[in-house]
Amino acid sequence: MTHASILITGAGIAGPALAYWLNRYGMKTTLVERAEELRTGGQNVDLRGGGREVARLMGLEDEVRARNTTEEGIHFVDEAGRTRASLPATAFGGEGLVAELEILRGELAKLLYERTRDDTEYLFGDRVAGLVERGDKVHVQFLKGPERAFDLVIAADGIRSKTRELVFADEAEIKSFGAYVAYFTIPRLGSDGTWSRMLNAPGSRSVILRPDNQGTTRAFLGFFSRERGLDRLEPAEQKARLRRVFADVGWEAPRVLSEMETAPDFYFDTVAQVKMPRWSRGRVALVGDAGYCPSGFTGMGTSLAMVGAYVLAGELARHADHRAAFESYEALLRPYVTRAQSLPPGLPRLANPKTRAGIAIEHALLRVATRPVISRLLGHLLSTSDKSITLPDYSHVGHATSA
Ligand SMILES: Cc1cc2nc3c(=O)[nH]c(=O)nc-3n(C[C@H](O)[C@H](O)[C@H](O)COP(=O)(O)OP(=O)(O)OC[C@H]3O[C@@H](n4cnc5c(N)ncnc54)[C@H](O)[C@@H]3O)c2cc1C
């Protein structure tokens, strides 16, 4: 086996998915995760198009389906809680705002971890502090563990990848949309039901309540701001900011703000895309958000991570030369990533209207959204270009073993 030992950084979605495929092709994988244990936080993530197909090839589709978030669709409500428009999960062929195949991010992370932990060496609570390529090895210094050498290093450590910074310096363009999101889990009330409910409030602010399959409710707060760097504030300051931004919003906003104070999993981030001129340098390559985060606005992050892992592993199994493998990986995947990252013009703002009139127009459009002609038009828009990719067939390469 040419690529005998591969270090992967980051045990999110892309990292363990990559380890799964590399293990199947007989390669030896080590996965270093900064957190002390698997991070199972996060809310609903969608598996669409190619992502769904990779889950099927991994034999995971039924398990994902069994862990479906049970969300039946989304009601768009006004500040009095009245439903103004509704979209069932089956609208747009199950690939619309609510995807038919949705799972809590933490549940998917656990499934992938369980599928790899016997064959992959997991190093929790550590990270790469430095790396240098010498001859046909990458010599890696860890923050805590001893220095080791690997044939290849793959960075799967997310949107703010430190491994990417170490290797590609400032080559990454982080395109911010000027929007911030907060996610957290709150106690379920009987009135929360089985549909998501979303309020658009003037000033491009949104509140979403989503049912999950754990007996709790997932809360979301989103807003736009000219201020940069709110994601780097301490959680207490971020919460104070959210209390101010949503102070005059009605419906369930007061309940959400109050529950936010004691939520066990408060998560706050900026909405951004990662654009890299290249995805590999020497013996190091990028996969998932680290290389091409499409942002939460696209609903494509998890699918890109799954497909990216599948193609990168397949190309490494197909080519003895890592340069040829990385080149082919990029050639096959870049058009798909470019489509996934290209949002219809003005979409983040259009989906988050500033004024009451804009919100009324949005609701009127959504009310007719499932009518055939409009559905085709909206389906095309919401599909954020094309979510599909013809996956290469790697069933006969490497040392593939059955799942
Ligand atoms: C805790 C959490 C919650 C999330 N919640 C949502 C959500 O609700 N909705 C949504 O759409 N997306 C969410 N995401 C992002 C989503 O998982 C990704 O956009 C997508 O699935 C692609 O996955 P990824 O593996 O590339 O990145 P991620 O899932 O972000 O995984 C990256 C992993 O790398 C680890 N890491 C970071 N730095 C280092 C380092 N220097 N060394 C080693 N490991 C490192 C992180 O701890 C993490 O486990 C969340 C991510 C995380 C980490």
The ligand as an SDF file (V2000), in Angstrom:
LIG
                    3D

 53 58  0  0  0  0  0  0  0  0999 V2000
  -19.9520   21.3230   17.5870 C   0  0  0  0  0  0  0  0  0  0  0  0
  -20.4250   21.6110   16.1780 C   0  0  0  0  0  0  0  0  0  0  0  0
  -21.7600   21.9160   15.9240 C   0  0  0  0  0  0  0  0  0  0  0  0
  -22.1970   22.1740   14.6370 C   0  0  0  0  0  0  0  0  0  0  0  0
  -23.5190   22.4400   14.4300 N   0  0  0  0  0  0  0  0  0  0  0  0
  -23.9920   22.6180   13.1820 C   0  0  0  0  0  0  0  0  0  0  0  0
  -25.3790   22.8410   12.9490 C   0  0  0  0  0  0  0  0  0  0  0  0
  -26.1840   22.8780   13.8720 O   0  0  0  0  0  0  0  0  0  0  0  0
  -25.8000   23.0250   11.6780 N   0  0  0  0  0  0  0  0  0  0  0  0
  -24.9150   22.9860   10.6250 C   0  0  0  0  0  0  0  0  0  0  0  0
  -25.3500   23.1400    9.4840 O   0  0  0  0  0  0  0  0  0  0  0  0
  -23.6080   22.7670   10.8180 N   0  0  0  0  0  0  0  0  0  0  0  0
  -23.1230   22.5940   12.0660 C   0  0  0  0  0  0  0  0  0  0  0  0
  -21.7680   22.3790   12.2600 N   0  0  0  0  0  0  0  0  0  0  0  0
  -20.8750   22.3620   11.0850 C   0  0  0  0  0  0  0  0  0  0  0  0
  -21.0310   21.0800   10.2680 C   0  0  0  0  0  0  0  0  0  0  0  0
  -20.7260   19.9560   11.0550 O   0  0  0  0  0  0  0  0  0  0  0  0
  -20.1100   21.1570    9.0610 C   0  0  0  0  0  0  0  0  0  0  0  0
  -20.4270   22.3190    8.3090 O   0  0  0  0  0  0  0  0  0  0  0  0
  -20.1910   20.0010    8.0730 C   0  0  0  0  0  0  0  0  0  0  0  0
  -20.7860   18.8600    8.5850 O   0  0  0  0  0  0  0  0  0  0  0  0
  -18.8050   19.6410    7.5450 C   0  0  0  0  0  0  0  0  0  0  0  0
  -18.1060   18.9320    8.5520 O   0  0  0  0  0  0  0  0  0  0  0  0
  -16.5530   19.0030    8.8310 P   0  0  0  0  0  0  0  0  0  0  0  0
  -16.1870   17.6690    9.3710 O   0  0  0  0  0  0  0  0  0  0  0  0
  -15.8090   19.5100    7.6520 O   0  0  0  0  0  0  0  0  0  0  0  0
  -16.3950   20.1320    9.9600 O   0  0  0  0  0  0  0  0  0  0  0  0
  -16.8610   20.0920   11.4990 P   0  0  0  0  0  0  0  0  0  0  0  0
  -18.0900   19.3070   11.6630 O   0  0  0  0  0  0  0  0  0  0  0  0
  -16.8600   21.5060   11.9370 O   0  0  0  0  0  0  0  0  0  0  0  0
  -15.7000   19.2790   12.2560 O   0  0  0  0  0  0  0  0  0  0  0  0
  -14.4070   19.7820   12.4880 C   0  0  0  0  0  0  0  0  0  0  0  0
  -13.7740   19.0230   13.6550 C   0  0  0  0  0  0  0  0  0  0  0  0
  -12.4080   19.4220   13.7740 O   0  0  0  0  0  0  0  0  0  0  0  0
  -12.1080   19.6560   15.1430 C   0  0  0  0  0  0  0  0  0  0  0  0
  -10.9720   20.5860   15.2150 N   0  0  0  0  0  0  0  0  0  0  0  0
  -10.9740   21.9380   15.0820 C   0  0  0  0  0  0  0  0  0  0  0  0
   -9.7250   22.3990   15.1350 N   0  0  0  0  0  0  0  0  0  0  0  0
   -8.9070   21.3280   15.2870 C   0  0  0  0  0  0  0  0  0  0  0  0
   -7.5060   21.1700   15.3570 C   0  0  0  0  0  0  0  0  0  0  0  0
   -6.6600   22.2120   15.2870 N   0  0  0  0  0  0  0  0  0  0  0  0
   -7.0000   19.9050   15.4850 N   0  0  0  0  0  0  0  0  0  0  0  0
   -7.8250   18.8360   15.5440 C   0  0  0  0  0  0  0  0  0  0  0  0
   -9.1810   18.9330   15.4820 N   0  0  0  0  0  0  0  0  0  0  0  0
   -9.6920   20.1680   15.3390 C   0  0  0  0  0  0  0  0  0  0  0  0
  -13.4000   20.2010   15.7130 C   0  0  0  0  0  0  0  0  0  0  0  0
  -13.4390   20.0600   17.1230 O   0  0  0  0  0  0  0  0  0  0  0  0
  -14.4270   19.3240   15.0020 C   0  0  0  0  0  0  0  0  0  0  0  0
  -14.6570   18.1360   15.6930 O   0  0  0  0  0  0  0  0  0  0  0  0
  -21.2750   22.1490   13.5460 C   0  0  0  0  0  0  0  0  0  0  0  0
  -19.9220   21.8530   13.7930 C   0  0  0  0  0  0  0  0  0  0  0  0
  -19.4930   21.5830   15.0840 C   0  0  0  0  0  0  0  0  0  0  0  0
  -18.0130   21.2430   15.3370 C   0  0  0  0  0  0  0  0  0  0  0  0
  1  2  1  0
  2  3  1  0
  2 52  2  0
  3  4  2  0
  4  5  1  0
  4 50  1  0
  5  6  2  0
  6  7  1  0
  6 13  1  0
  7  8  2  0
  7  9  1  0
  9 10  1  0
 10 11  2  0
 10 12  1  0
 12 13  2  0
 13 14  1  0
 14 15  1  0
 14 50  1  0
 15 16  1  0
 16 17  1  0
 16 18  1  0
 18 19  1  0
 18 20  1  0
 20 21  1  0
 20 22  1  0
 22 23  1  0
 23 24  1  0
 24 25  2  0
 24 26  1  0
 24 27  1  0
 27 28  1  0
 28 29  2  0
 28 30  1  0
 28 31  1  0
 31 32  1  0
 32 33  1  0
 33 34  1  0
 33 48  1  0
 34 35  1  0
 35 36  1  0
 35 46  1  0
 36 37  1  0
 36 45  1  0
 37 38  2  0
 38 39  1  0
 39 40  1  0
 39 45  2  0
 40 41  1  0
 40 42  2  0
 42 43  1  0
 43 44  2  0
 44 45  1  0
 46 47  1  0
 46 48  1  0
 48 49  1  0
 50 51  2  0
 51 52  1  0
 52 53  1  0
M  END
$$$$
